[in-house]
Amino acid sequence: MSEHSMNTQDNRNGQYDQGIAGIRRGSAGIPARNAFFCFMAAFIWGTAFVAQRVGGEYMGPFTMNGFRGLLAFFVLLPLVLLRKKARKEREQAGDRNLEPYSFNRTVKGGIFVGLILLAASTLQQIGIMQVDVGKAGFMTALYIIIVPVLSFFMTGRGSVRVFTAAGLAAAGLYFLSFSSAEGFAPADLMLLGCAFAYSMHILCIDHFSKGTDAVELSCIQFLVSGLAGTLISLIAEKPVLSSFGMAGWLSLLYAGVFSSGAAYTFQILGQKGADPAIASLILSLESVISAVSGFVLLHQVLTGREVFGCALMFAAIVLVQLPARGKLQVPEEKHS
């Protein structure tokens, strides 16, 4: 997973574009490489809802998230060590094309986003055990509305197109997941808190990913999340490993290796140099993918309402990726 140097362009409409060397992109602010990583994260997360629900039958939320964080840390650690060795060799060889790197910033960012991640994932795990997966997916994905709003108030940068796409995506998620009128329950508060926490997680990654190694940042966040979650679980939940069962262990392995170790790293790589509001729209496809995986794996047939929701989500992603009117896609200056 090689890194590329990044640069920025001015945009009269208030949008900003951050490019990666050698990648052709328009004014949407999300190069193809970043979009791919964001989609891979969404794909894995979309197929992980079932694993979380099954795992929650065998263990508490802090146990689930603590163990999956530690598992993800050990999965990523060898890759981090290999990347550090390669970087040291390049430094000794006098390579001047290395990206700026700060170990202190990486550790600080990893601790910060790790604690936010534990809060978000624990709130989601509690909520998903009390409501159906579709409703949990919709309420979790409210971050697609929260992120651009927070980003606008924090930076003053936004566009009508991004907000229109966010509205389309929210409407799509509504038709896809919120198919019944249910009363407001404590689980709803958990999932609303989860959506806000994931919004802060996205924005914080956008902040700390600059000047850090994406994989190392991800690895540290899982160590922090795993240690904190496990400590709390030992005090509050007192897990008994023998009671997990085969299904519980398999769910934990999927959540740790793929949903955590791989997907959150893809998220960091995808957000590096991309507009967080637009990245969040692609990441929100996890709800669409969860519905599709339910059809493929569990033979759940999509209703006309759900198909309409998928169409709205697809339209939102296409809209946000289109170049602005009057803008031509031009190749970025290449850096060797």
C-alpha positions as CSV (number, residue, x, y, z in Angstrom):
1,M,0.0,0.0,0.0
2,S,2.2,2.8,-1.3
3,E,1.6,6.4,-0.4
4,H,1.6,9.3,-2.9
5,S,2.3,12.9,-2.3
6,M,-0.7,15.3,-2.2
7,N,-1.5,18.8,-3.3
8,T,-4.5,21.1,-3.3
9,Q,-6.3,23.4,-5.7
10,D,-8.5,26.4,-5.1
11,N,-12.2,26.1,-6.1
12,R,-14.4,29.2,-6.5
13,N,-17.5,27.4,-5.3
14,G,-16.0,26.9,-1.9
15,Q,-15.1,23.2,-2.5
16,Y,-11.5,22.1,-2.2
17,D,-9.8,19.3,-4.1
18,Q,-6.8,17.3,-2.8
19,G,-5.1,15.2,-5.4
20,I,-2.7,12.3,-5.4
21,A,0.2,12.2,-7.9
22,G,-0.5,10.7,-11.2
23,I,-4.2,10.3,-10.7
24,R,-6.7,12.0,-13.0
25,R,-9.6,13.6,-11.1
26,G,-12.2,16.3,-11.3
27,S,-13.4,18.8,-8.8
28,A,-15.3,16.3,-6.6
29,G,-12.3,16.1,-4.2
30,I,-12.1,12.3,-4.2
31,P,-9.4,10.7,-6.4
32,A,-10.2,7.2,-7.8
33,R,-7.7,5.5,-5.5
34,N,-9.3,7.1,-2.4
35,A,-12.8,6.2,-3.7
36,F,-11.8,2.6,-4.1
37,F,-10.5,2.3,-0.5
38,C,-13.6,4.0,0.8
39,F,-15.8,1.5,-1.1
40,M,-13.8,-1.5,0.1
41,A,-14.4,-0.3,3.7
42,A,-18.1,0.1,3.0
43,F,-18.3,-3.3,1.5
44,I,-16.7,-5.1,4.5
45,W,-18.8,-3.1,7.0
46,G,-21.9,-3.8,5.1
47,T,-21.3,-7.6,5.3
48,A,-20.3,-7.3,9.0
49,F,-23.7,-6.4,10.5
50,V,-24.6,-10.1,10.6
51,A,-21.4,-11.0,12.3
52,Q,-21.9,-8.3,14.9
53,R,-25.5,-9.5,15.6
54,V,-24.4,-13.1,16.0
55,G,-21.4,-12.2,18.1
56,G,-23.5,-10.1,20.4
57,E,-25.5,-13.2,21.3
58,Y,-22.4,-14.7,23.0
59,M,-20.6,-11.7,24.5
60,G,-21.1,-8.1,25.8
61,P,-20.5,-5.0,23.7
62,F,-17.2,-4.1,25.4
63,T,-15.9,-7.6,25.2
64,M,-16.8,-7.8,21.5
65,N,-15.1,-4.5,20.6
66,G,-12.2,-4.9,23.0
67,F,-11.2,-8.3,21.6
68,R,-11.8,-7.3,18.0
69,G,-9.6,-4.2,18.5
70,L,-6.7,-6.3,19.9
71,L,-7.1,-8.8,17.1
72,A,-7.0,-6.1,14.5
73,F,-3.9,-4.6,16.2
74,F,-2.0,-7.9,16.0
75,V,-3.1,-8.4,12.4
76,L,-1.7,-5.0,11.4
77,L,1.4,-5.0,13.5
78,P,3.6,-7.0,11.1
79,L,2.7,-4.7,8.2
80,V,3.5,-1.7,10.3
81,L,7.0,-3.1,11.2
82,L,7.6,-3.9,7.5
83,R,6.6,-0.4,6.5
84,K,8.8,1.2,9.1
85,K,11.8,-0.9,8.0
86,A,11.2,0.1,4.4
87,R,10.9,3.8,5.3
88,K,14.2,3.6,7.3
89,E,16.0,2.1,4.3
90,R,14.7,4.9,2.1
91,E,15.8,7.5,4.6
92,Q,19.3,6.0,4.8
93,A,19.4,6.0,1.0
94,G,18.7,9.7,1.0
95,D,15.3,9.4,-0.7
96,R,13.9,13.0,-0.8
97,N,10.4,11.9,-1.9
98,L,9.3,10.5,1.5
99,E,6.2,12.1,2.9
100,P,6.4,14.2,6.1
101,Y,6.1,11.9,9.1
102,S,5.7,12.6,12.8
103,F,5.7,9.7,15.3
104,N,4.3,11.9,18.1
105,R,1.5,13.0,15.9
106,T,0.7,9.4,14.9
107,V,0.6,8.3,18.5
108,K,-1.5,11.3,19.6
109,G,-3.9,10.8,16.7
110,G,-4.1,7.0,17.3
111,I,-5.0,7.5,21.0
112,F,-7.6,10.1,20.1
113,V,-9.4,8.3,17.3
114,G,-9.0,5.0,19.1
115,L,-11.1,6.2,22.1
116,I,-13.7,7.7,19.7
117,L,-13.8,4.5,17.8
118,L,-14.5,2.5,21.0
119,A,-17.3,4.8,21.9
120,A,-18.9,4.7,18.4
121,S,-18.6,0.9,17.9
122,T,-19.9,0.1,21.5
123,L,-22.9,2.3,21.0
124,Q,-23.6,0.6,17.7
125,Q,-23.2,-2.9,19.2
126,I,-25.6,-2.1,22.0
127,G,-28.2,-0.6,19.6
128,I,-27.9,-3.4,17.0
129,M,-28.9,-6.0,19.6
130,Q,-32.2,-4.2,20.4
131,V,-33.4,-3.2,16.9
132,D,-33.5,-4.8,13.5
133,V,-30.3,-4.5,11.4
134,G,-32.0,-2.3,8.8
135,K,-33.0,0.4,11.3
136,A,-29.5,0.2,12.9
137,G,-27.9,0.6,9.5
138,F,-30.0,3.7,8.7
139,M,-29.5,5.4,12.0
140,T,-25.7,4.7,12.1
141,A,-25.4,6.1,8.5
142,L,-26.8,9.4,9.7
143,Y,-23.2,10.5,9.8
144,I,-23.6,11.3,6.1
145,I,-25.7,14.3,7.2
146,I,-23.7,15.1,10.3
147,V,-20.3,15.1,8.6
148,P,-20.9,17.8,6.0
149,V,-22.8,20.0,8.5
150,L,-19.9,19.8,11.0
151,S,-17.4,20.2,8.3
152,F,-19.2,23.3,7.0
153,F,-19.3,24.9,10.5
154,M,-15.6,24.0,11.2
155,T,-14.1,25.1,7.9
156,G,-16.7,27.2,6.2
157,R,-16.3,25.1,3.1
158,G,-19.1,23.3,1.4
159,S,-21.2,23.2,-1.7
160,V,-24.9,22.9,-2.8
161,R,-23.9,19.7,-4.8
162,V,-22.5,18.0,-1.7
163,F,-25.5,18.8,0.4
164,T,-27.9,17.8,-2.3
165,A,-26.1,14.4,-2.6
166,A,-26.2,14.0,1.2
167,G,-29.9,14.6,1.1
168,L,-30.4,12.1,-1.7
169,A,-28.3,9.5,0.3
170,A,-30.3,10.1,3.4
171,A,-33.6,9.7,1.6
172,G,-32.2,6.5,0.0
173,L,-31.2,5.1,3.4
174,Y,-34.6,5.9,4.7
175,F,-36.4,4.0,2.0
176,L,-33.9,1.2,2.2
177,S,-33.8,0.6,5.9
178,F,-36.5,2.5,7.8
179,S,-39.5,0.5,6.5
180,S,-41.7,0.7,9.5
181,A,-42.9,3.4,11.9
182,E,-41.5,2.5,15.3
183,G,-41.6,4.4,18.5
184,F,-38.5,6.2,19.8
185,A,-36.7,3.9,22.1
186,P,-33.5,4.0,24.2
187,A,-31.7,2.0,21.5
188,D,-32.5,4.9,19.1
189,L,-30.5,7.2,21.4
190,M,-27.6,4.7,21.3
191,L,-27.6,4.6,17.5
192,L,-27.9,8.4,17.3
193,G,-24.9,8.8,19.6
194,C,-23.1,6.2,17.4
195,A,-23.8,8.3,14.3
196,F,-22.4,11.4,15.9
197,A,-19.3,9.5,17.3
198,Y,-18.6,8.1,13.8
199,S,-18.9,11.6,12.4
200,M,-16.3,12.8,14.8
201,H,-14.1,9.8,14.0
202,I,-14.2,10.7,10.3
203,L,-13.3,14.3,10.9
204,C,-10.5,13.4,13.3
205,I,-9.0,10.9,10.9
206,D,-9.1,13.7,8.2
207,H,-7.2,15.9,10.6
208,F,-4.6,13.4,11.9
209,S,-4.0,11.5,8.7
210,K,-1.8,14.4,7.4
211,G,1.8,13.9,8.4
212,T,1.2,10.4,9.7
213,D,1.5,6.8,8.3
214,A,-2.1,5.6,7.7
215,V,-1.5,2.0,8.6
216,E,0.4,2.9,11.8
217,L,-2.3,5.3,12.8
218,S,-4.9,2.6,12.3
219,C,-2.8,0.1,14.2
220,I,-2.5,2.4,17.2
221,Q,-6.2,3.2,17.2
222,F,-7.0,-0.5,17.5
223,L,-4.5,-1.0,20.3
224,V,-6.1,1.8,22.3
225,S,-9.6,0.7,21.5
226,G,-8.8,-2.9,22.3
227,L,-7.0,-2.3,25.6
228,A,-9.7,0.2,26.8
229,G,-12.6,-2.0,25.7
230,T,-11.0,-5.2,27.2
231,L,-10.3,-3.5,30.5
232,I,-13.9,-2.2,30.8
233,S,-15.2,-5.7,29.8
234,L,-13.2,-7.4,32.5
235,I,-14.7,-5.0,35.1
236,A,-18.2,-4.7,33.9
237,E,-19.0,-7.9,31.8
238,K,-16.6,-10.5,33.2
239,P,-16.5,-12.5,29.9
240,V,-16.2,-16.3,30.0
241,L,-14.3,-17.5,26.9
242,S,-15.7,-21.0,27.0
243,S,-19.2,-19.6,26.5
244,F,-18.5,-17.9,23.1
245,G,-19.1,-21.1,21.0
246,M,-17.9,-21.6,17.4
247,A,-20.4,-19.0,16.1
248,G,-19.2,-16.4,18.6
249,W,-15.5,-16.9,17.8
250,L,-16.1,-16.9,14.0
251,S,-18.1,-13.6,14.3
252,L,-15.3,-12.2,16.4
253,L,-12.6,-13.2,13.9
254,Y,-14.5,-11.6,11.0
255,A,-15.1,-8.4,13.0
256,G,-11.5,-8.2,14.1
257,V,-9.6,-9.2,10.9
258,F,-11.9,-7.8,8.2
259,S,-14.3,-5.3,9.7
260,S,-11.6,-3.7,11.9
261,G,-8.1,-4.7,10.7
262,A,-8.9,-4.2,7.0
263,A,-11.9,-1.9,6.7
264,Y,-10.8,0.9,9.1
265,T,-7.4,0.9,7.5
266,F,-9.1,1.3,4.1
267,Q,-11.1,4.1,5.6
268,I,-7.9,6.0,6.7
269,L,-6.2,5.4,3.3
270,G,-9.4,6.5,1.5
271,Q,-9.7,9.7,3.5
272,K,-6.1,10.7,3.2
273,G,-6.2,13.7,0.8
274,A,-10.0,13.5,0.2
275,D,-12.9,15.8,1.3
276,P,-14.3,14.1,4.4
277,A,-17.9,15.0,3.5
278,I,-17.6,13.2,0.1
279,A,-15.7,10.2,1.6
280,S,-18.5,9.8,4.1
281,L,-21.1,9.4,1.3
282,I,-19.1,6.5,-0.2
283,L,-18.6,4.9,3.2
284,S,-22.4,5.1,3.8
285,L,-22.8,2.6,1.0
286,E,-22.4,0.0,3.8
287,S,-26.2,0.1,4.3
288,V,-26.8,-0.7,0.6
289,I,-24.3,-3.5,0.7
290,S,-25.8,-4.9,3.9
291,A,-29.1,-5.2,2.1
292,V,-27.5,-6.8,-1.0
293,S,-25.5,-9.3,1.2
294,G,-28.7,-10.2,3.0
295,F,-30.3,-11.1,-0.4
296,V,-27.3,-13.1,-1.5
297,L,-26.4,-14.9,1.7
298,L,-29.7,-15.0,3.5
299,H,-32.0,-15.0,0.5
300,Q,-33.8,-11.9,1.7
301,V,-35.7,-10.4,-1.2
302,L,-35.6,-6.6,-1.6
303,T,-39.0,-4.9,-1.8
304,G,-39.8,-2.2,-4.3
305,R,-39.2,0.4,-1.5
306,E,-35.8,-1.0,-0.8
307,V,-34.8,-1.0,-4.5
308,F,-35.9,2.6,-4.7
309,G,-33.6,3.4,-1.8
310,C,-30.7,1.7,-3.5
311,A,-31.3,3.8,-6.6
312,L,-31.3,7.0,-4.6
313,M,-28.1,6.1,-2.9
314,F,-26.5,5.3,-6.3
315,A,-27.7,8.6,-7.7
316,A,-26.1,10.4,-4.7
317,I,-22.7,8.8,-5.3
318,V,-22.8,9.5,-9.0
319,L,-23.8,13.2,-8.4
320,V,-21.0,13.8,-5.9
321,Q,-18.4,12.3,-8.3
322,L,-19.3,14.4,-11.3
323,P,-16.9,17.2,-12.2
324,A,-18.2,20.7,-11.7
325,R,-19.7,22.5,-14.7
326,G,-17.1,24.1,-16.9
327,K,-14.2,22.2,-15.2
328,L,-12.0,19.8,-17.2
329,Q,-10.3,16.9,-15.7
330,V,-6.5,17.4,-16.0
331,P,-3.7,15.2,-15.0
332,E,-1.8,16.2,-11.8
333,E,1.8,17.0,-11.8
334,K,3.7,13.8,-11.3
335,H,6.2,13.3,-8.5
336,S,8.8,10.5,-8.8
